[in-house]
């Protein structure tokens, strides 16, 4: 039972998320080739490389500064809309944290992630149902906040967020793309899972896995 996480713990979460992305890089690029240029897997590798570098396993690091640095590094990962929006997300997470933040309980983590989602929503007009990363990100944040408000602990809430993200990503198979470059292919995207939503689901699966492996926070 993980009651709170510090920078070292978040480092474990990022490391697990990176492992998920690396294991699925080929599939991410294959999914992207249906509606894009097939480089999403490579983009996400650069994204998780940035996250791992920033979140060194050091519990003394200020989480607000770490998320801020991660946001800028991810935005500079040269991956088009995906890296830009994920960078905005992590910058938004930073904005939702207090100065000199050393650890987060479930409600604080959920609030910070909600701030990250709000930042993305200010940046893009894409909504759930448009077959984008929002179809996984928005449900994940909603589930995380609902779990936090109901008194869940961090690892339990992240598991629910990961499940919601996975369900959201799988639901994109039944959608026609209505936003971004993929919209040009319209109904040809039916039957295929969105690459961006899949990446978000993989990252949240990693967050949950990394958090679940922690010891000493009960």
Secondary structure, DSSP 4 states (H G I P E B T S, - for coil): ---EEEHHHHHHHHHHHHHHHHHTHHHHHHHHHHHS-S-HHHHHHHHHHHHHHHS-S-TTS-HHHHHHHHHHHHHTS--HHHHHHHHHHHHHHHHTS-TT--EEEHHHHHHHHHHHHHHHHHH----TTSSSTHHHHHHHHHHHHHHHHTT--HHHHHHHHHHHHHHHHHHGGG----SSGGGGGGGGGTTS--HHHHHHHHHHHHHHHHHHT--S--
